[in-house]
Amino acid sequence: MKLNTERMTLRTFQQQDLKDVFDFYKDKAVCNYLLNEPWDERNSAELFNKLLNNNELTEEKQLNIACELEGKVIGDVSVWYTGMKETVEIGFVFNPSYSGKGYANEAVKHIIDYIFSEHPIHRIQAVLDARNLGSAKLCERVAMRQEAHFIQDYWSKGEWTDSYVYGILASEHEASK
């Protein structure tokens, strides 16, 4: 898979991307609202290999998409089936050094377009820690609507956390074009 946006290339991960990806996954602030802890030198190769192997979207397999800007990977967008008919979840992580320039918005919007056009998907959802206001704003910018705010519904990293659920239907996406 390889897509081009106005400024970036969106593609599956390649072995040479490890250093770029490690640069943002080792950052404690980046991982604060993720399910995983920051990467370190001991586990980075193993965790990166999972991204390498997630190279197609199927009912059984997650797709991880490298967001490349001028030869450097600045983000990781994941898409996976939820188990509900024709429904996928999307997640995203971007290097904070590139925030505020619209790259995440550009990449996620393009990937949503791709998912709806290339797969028989009825609904795309995003479930995120409610404290992650940057991700919530990104969901809203790409035309996803907030569907739920669950109170202390998820135990993460030693504490109960709230969750937001955002969603967009294929019919809404089509109507917005």
N, C-alpha and C positions, 0 to 999 in steps of 0.2 A: 504494500500500500504506500502510495506517495501522492500527496496533494500539495498544491501551491496556493498560498494566500497572497495578498498584496505584498507582504514583506517577509514571509516565512515559508519554510518547507515543513510539512507535517508528514512523518514517515514512521515506520517501525524502527526500533532501536537497533544499533549496530555496536559491535565490540568496542570501537574507538570512542564511544560516547560515555564510557565509565567515568572519566575524570570530570566532565561537565556535570553529569548527574550527581556524582558524589559531592560536588561543590554546594548544591542546594539541599540534598537530603541529609547532609551532616549538620545542618544548621538547626539548633534547638528551637528557635522561633518558628522556622518553617514547619517543623514536625509537631509543634505544640497542639494543633487541632487534628492531627492525623492519628490513625490507630497505632502506627508504629513509632518506635523511638528513633532518634537520629541515628543515621548510619555511622559506623566507625571503620577504621582500617581493617579490623578483623572480619567484619561481616559484609563489607561493601561489595565484594566480588560475588558472593552468594546471592545477595539481594538483587544485584544488577542482573545476574543471569536469569532471574525470574522475569524481569522486564524484557530481556532478549527473547525469551520463550513465549511471551504473550504477544504473538505477532499476527493474530487473526481473531475476528469476533465470531464465535460459534456458541451454541447453547452450553458447551462444555469448557470453552476457553475465553479468557479475558483478552482484550486488545489494549496494549499500551502504545501510545503514540508520542514520539519525540517531536518537540516543537523546536525547530532549528532556525536560528537567526544568524546569517552571515557565517555559517560553519560552526556555530556553537549551539549546543542544546540548552535551551533556557526553560524548558517545561516538559511535563509529563502529563498527558491526559489519558485516563483509563476509562474503558467502557466494558460493561459486563452485563449479561442477562441476570435478571433478578429471580427467576423462577415463576414469575407471573407471565401469563401469555403475552407475547409480543412487547415486553417491557424490558428496557435496559436502564442501568444506572450509570451516571457519568461522574467522574471525580477528576480533580486537577491539582497540580502542584507546580508552582513557577518559582524561578530564581528571583528573590526579592530585589536583586540589583537591577532588574529590568521592569520593575513595577511602575505603574503610573504612566505608561506609554501606550496602553491599549493592546499589547501583545496577547495577553490572556483572553481578552474579549474577542480579538480577531481569530485566535486559534479555536476557542470553544465554539464560537458561532459557526465556523467553517466545519468543524467536526459534527455538530448537530445537523447541519445541512447534509453532510456526507452520510451519516447514519440513517436519516430519514429517506434519502434517495437510493441508497444501495442495499438496505435491509428491510424486511417486512416488519417494521416497528410501529406500534400504536402509540407508545408513550416513552418518553425519556424522563428520568427523575434524578435528582441529586439530594442526598441526605448528608447534612453537615452539622457540625457542632455549632450551636446557636451563637456562641461567642465569636465565631469566625465571620465578622462583619464584611470583610473583603470578599470572601467567597459568596456571601449572601448577595452583595451588591452585583457581583459578576453574574450570578444566576438571573437577577432582574434585568441586567443590561442585555442578556441574550434572549430575552422574552420568556423566561420561565417565570411561573407565578408561585408564590408561597402558598402551599396547600395545608401545611400543618406546623404547629410549634408544640412539640412534646416536652413536658416538664420532667426533668430528672429521669429520663427513660433509658439512659445508657451509662453503664459503668465503664469509665475510661481512665486509665492511668491513676487509679486510686481515688476517684471521685465520681459522683453522679453528675452527669451533664445533660443539658437540654439539647434537643435536636430540632432542626428545621428540615422540612421536606419541600423541595421545589419540583415542579413538573411542567411539561409541555407535551401536548398531544400532537400527533401528525397532522390532524385537521387544523389545529391552531397555527402550526408552523406553516402549512400551505397557505392559509388565509392571510398570513402576515407578509407574504412575498409580494 
